[in-house]
Amino acid sequence: MKRSWLSRADWRFIQSSIPVTCVDVLPVRFSSGSRRVLREVGLILRETPYGRKWCLIGGRLMYREPLCAAVRRQMTEALGRQITPHILPAQQPLYVAQYSASGRSPFALDPRQHSVSLTYAVEIEGLPTPGGEAIQFEWFEIASIPPARRIGFRQSIVIKACLRLL
């Protein structure tokens, strides 16, 4: 059982009062060889306030948790302990996204909270086994990424931005 460090009432108060810092992860696969080309991205299928959608892996940053540790934790919770994320201790986010409950963001309304998410692109080894909020995990070739209407929280914007940067 997970240890809860805040009561539900306290957490709801925080979510309604201040932005919550999160990490999001876009699992990536590159072609092998001397010229590495981005080949695939991974997404999880999960329940969202808008129904079942494909999403980035992610969640909130815990108090005093290093960013890269949060990335590893989120990936392990969603894809299982048999995967190995390749993230360097000083790796920086690829993209920063803001999700707003007020509608002032280009991203979807998140009725739960206003959040700022640091998005990392991370290569993984091992066989992903969906768990936690992940119902399913799938690798998508770049040309076969689901359409925006099937991606939660309008994260298609984040995915496209990451693809441009990679």
N, C-alpha and C positions, 0 to 999 in steps of 0.2 A: 504494500500500500504506500502511495506517495505521501510524503510529509507535507502538510499544508502549513505555510507560515503566516497566512492571513485568514481571517474569518471571511466567509462569503460576503457578509455585509461590508466589511472593510474593503475587500477587493472591488465590489460594485461601486463604492464611494470613490476609490482611486480611479477606476475606469471612467467615471463620469466627471472627474475633476482635472486630471492632467493627462498629457500624452504618455502612452506606454511605449517603451523602446522594445523593438522586436528584431529578430534576425530571420531572413528568408534565405532559402537555398535552392539554387537551380543546379541539379546534378547534370554534368556534361560528359560527353564522350567525344574524343578526338580521333581522327584517323591515325593509323600508325605510319611510320616512315619519317623521313627527314623534314618533310613539310606537313606539319600537323594542321589539319583542317577540322573545324567543329563539325561533327557528324550527327550527334543526337543530343537531345535534352530529356531529362526525366521529370515527370510530374506525378503527383498523387491525386487520386480521386477521393474526395471527402465530402462530408455534409457541411454546408455553409448556410447562413441565414437565407440564402437564395436557392436552396436545393442542392442536389449532388452535383459537384463541379470538379474539374481538374484544377489543381492549385500547385503553387510552390510549396516546398516543405518549410515549415517555420513556426515560430511562436515567440513568446516573450523572453526577454533577458532577465535572469535572476539577479538579485542583489549581490554585488561583488563577483559576479561571474565574468571571466574574460570572454570577449566576443568569440574567439575561435573555439573556446570550450562550449559556448552556447550553440554554435553551429554543429559541433560534433554531437552534442546531446540531442538536438532537434532531429538530426539525421538518424541517430541510433533509435530514438523513440519511434520514428516513422518507418524506418527500413530494417530495423533489427541489428543485433550486435555482431552479426556475421559479416557486415560490410565494413570496409576501411575507407573513411574519407581522407583524401589527400589535401589537407589544408595546413599551411605553414603558420606557426605561432604569431607571426607579424602580418599575416595576409590581410589586406584591406578589402572593404566591400567594393563590389563592382558598380553598384547603383544604390541610390537612396530613394525610397518611396514614402509618401505620406498618405495614410488612409484616414478619412475624416467621417465623423458621424454627422457633420453639419452640411455636407454637400459642397463644400468649398474646395474640394480636391478633384483632380481628374480621375481619381480612383473611385471605386464603388463605395457607397455608403456602408459603413460597418456599424450596425446598430449597437454593437457592444462597446466601442471605444474609438477614440482618436489615437492613432499609433503612427510611429515613425519606424520604418523597417530598413535595416541595412542588408542588402541583397548580395550574397556571395555565389559565385560559380565554382563548383567543386567537383573534381573527378572522384569516382569511387571504384573500389574493387570489391568483389564478392557478389553474392546473390541477394538482392533486396527481398525481404519478406515484410510486407506491409503490416503495420501494427499501430497502436495508439489511434489517432484520428484518421490514419490512412486506410482506406478500404481496399485500395488497389494502387500499384505502382506500375508505370509503363514508360518505356523509352520511346520517344518520337523522333523520327528523322525530321530535319529542319523543315522540309517541304510538307510534312504531315502533321504539324502541330495543330491541335484542335482549334476551331474557330473561336473568336472572342466570346461568343454567347455561351460556349461550353466551359469557359475558364472563369473561376471564381474571383470575386473582388476586383474585377477588371485587370487582373494581373497579366493579361495579354500585353498591356502597355509596358510592364516591367520586363517581360520576356523579350519583347521586340527590342527594347533599349539594351538589354544585356547581349542579345545577338549582334547588334550593331557594334558594341564595344569589344566583343570577342573576335 
